[in-house]
Amino acid sequence: MENDPSPQQLSIGKLAEATGASVRSIRHYDDQGLLRSSRSSNGYRTFPIEAVIQVKQIQRMIATGFSLADIQAFPDCMRLIEGAASCTEAGEVQRKRLLSIERQIADLEKRRVRLLKTLSDGIVPPLDE
């Protein structure tokens, strides 16, 4: 069939199937410049085989707490190579994200303690406690 992607190209549906990502997510990644697509003769998006690795890497980074804006700024070694967490440019970015997560955890723990105290005492404690 003339409108089918070439063997080296995947339709968006096949890419979604291969990665577990939704078609909508893949379109969004493509629109944000995180993937490179081309158009088949019928106007549908097609992706190179390497996009499977790229989508999986994007999913891993999102699951680690990075936003798409963060991911856009990453060096290619993080975005385009599966398992790129070990690339030298990645360490500082990952350390900053870890620090941010640790601050969020500490803040949540403070809120938890205040809420437990409120429940046990029946009043909201002062902010300095």
N, C-alpha and C positions, 0 to 999 in steps of 0.2 A: 504494500500500500504506500502510495507516494507521500502521504501526510504523516506517516509514522516517523518517530525520531530514529536517527541512525543508531547502529549498535553501540557507538561510542557516546551517545547522548541518551539521557533519560527524560521521560515526560515528568511533569510535576507529580503526577499520581504515582509513578514508579519510584520517584525519589522519596515521596512520603511513605510509601510501603517499605522501602529499604531502610528508612531511618526511624520510623515510628513518629515522625513529626507530622503535624497536620498540614494540609495543602495551604491553608491560610497562613500558618507560621512560615512556611517556605517562601510564599509570596512576600511576606513582610521582610524576611531576611534578605531576599533579593532586592526589594525596593529600598532597603537601607544600605545597599552596597556590600553586604557581607557575602553574597554569592554572585556568580556571574552566569547569566542565562543568555540564550539567544532565542530567536523565534523561528519556529518551523514554518513551512509554506502555508499552513493553515492559521498561523498567528499565535499558536500556543507556545508557551515557554518550554525550552528544553535546557537541560543541564548536563555538563560533562560528568563522567563517572566519578571524578574526584569530589564532586559535590556531596556524595554520600559521607565521605570522611569529614568534610567541612561542616555539614549540618550536625553530625554527631559531636564534633568539637564545640560548635556553638551551643548545643544542648548541654554539654558538660559544663561549659563556662556559666551558662545561665543557672544551672543547678548549684553552682558554687557561689552564686550571689552576684554575679556581674550583670550589669544592664547591657542592652544592645549598644548604647552609646559608649560604654566602657570597652566593649568588644571591638567596636569600630576603630578605636584608638590603639588597639594592641598591634604589636609587630606581626608581620606575616607568619613568623614561626609559631605563634600561638593560635592564629586563626585558621591557617591553611594546612597544618600538618597534624595528623592524629597523634595524640600523646605528647603534644608540644609543651606540656607543662614543665618539661625539663630544659627548655631553651633558656639561654642565659638572660635574655631580656625579660623573661617572665617573672623572675624572682621578686623584684622590687614591687611590681604591680600586685602580685599575690600577697606579699607581706602587708602592703597597705590595706588590701581588702580584709585580710585576717584581723588587723588592728581595728578596723571599722566594725567587724562582726563582734569582736571581743568587747568593744565599747557598748554596742547594742545589748549584749548579754548582761553586762554589768548594770546598765540602766534598767533593763527588765527585772533583774534581781532586786534592785532597790525598790521598784514599784511593787513587786511581789511581797517584799517584807512589809512595806507600808500598808498594803491591802490586808495582809494577814493580821497586822496590828489593829487595823480598823475593825476587822471582823471580831477579833478577840476582845477589844476594849469597848467597842460600840461607838467610838468617836474617831475622827480623822486626826492622826498625830500631826504635830507641827512639822514643818519642812526640815528642821535641823535634826530630826531624829532619824 
